[in-house]
Amino acid sequence: MNAHAGDTLLTHGRTVGEPDRAGEIVEVLGRRGEPPYRLRFDDGHECVMCPGPDSVVRHEPGGHR
């Protein structure tokens, strides 16, 4: 998994009916774009996350490359 600040991390819901969750990657803490990532969600919540196989990175236009 490789990401840059400005990309979006999408984590799929694990159970039926649980919605997907998306957060903006505001800081990459690993080397060469690897996890962990500092995320900011729409509700203002921030966390540091090492995403699992249920997550994907969406490379956003304008994200730092």
C-alpha positions in Angstrom: 0.0 0.0 0.0 1.4 3.4 -1.0 -0.2 6.8 -0.3 0.5 10.5 -0.2 -0.9 13.3 1.9 -4.2 14.4 0.2 -5.2 10.9 -0.9 -8.3 9.2 0.5 -8.2 5.9 2.5 -11.5 4.0 2.0 -12.2 1.2 4.5 -15.0 -1.2 3.6 -17.6 -2.1 6.2 -16.9 -5.5 7.7 -20.5 -6.7 8.2 -23.7 -6.5 6.2 -25.2 -3.0 6.6 -22.1 -1.4 8.0 -21.2 1.6 5.7 -17.8 2.2 4.2 -15.7 4.9 5.9 -13.4 7.3 4.1 -10.8 9.6 5.5 -8.3 12.0 4.1 -4.7 11.1 4.6 -3.1 14.2 6.2 0.3 12.7 7.0 2.2 9.6 6.0 4.2 8.3 8.9 5.9 5.3 7.2 8.7 5.2 4.7 8.1 5.7 1.0 4.3 6.2 1.3 3.8 3.1 3.5 1.5 2.9 6.6 0.9 4.1 9.3 -1.2 7.1 8.1 -2.7 10.0 10.1 -6.3 10.3 8.9 -9.0 13.1 9.2 -12.6 12.2 8.8 -15.5 14.5 7.8 -16.7 14.7 11.4 -13.3 16.2 12.4 -12.1 13.0 14.1 -8.4 12.2 13.5 -6.5 8.9 14.1 -3.4 7.1 13.2 -4.1 3.9 11.3 -2.3 0.9 9.8 -5.0 -0.2 7.3 -5.8 -3.9 6.7 -6.8 -5.8 3.6 -10.3 -4.3 3.8 -8.9 -0.8 2.9 -7.9 0.8 -0.4 -6.1 4.1 -1.2 -7.7 6.5 -3.7 -5.1 8.7 -5.2 -6.7 12.1 -5.4 -5.9 14.8 -8.0 -3.8 17.4 -6.3 -2.4 15.0 -3.7 1.3 15.5 -3.1 3.3 13.1 -5.4 
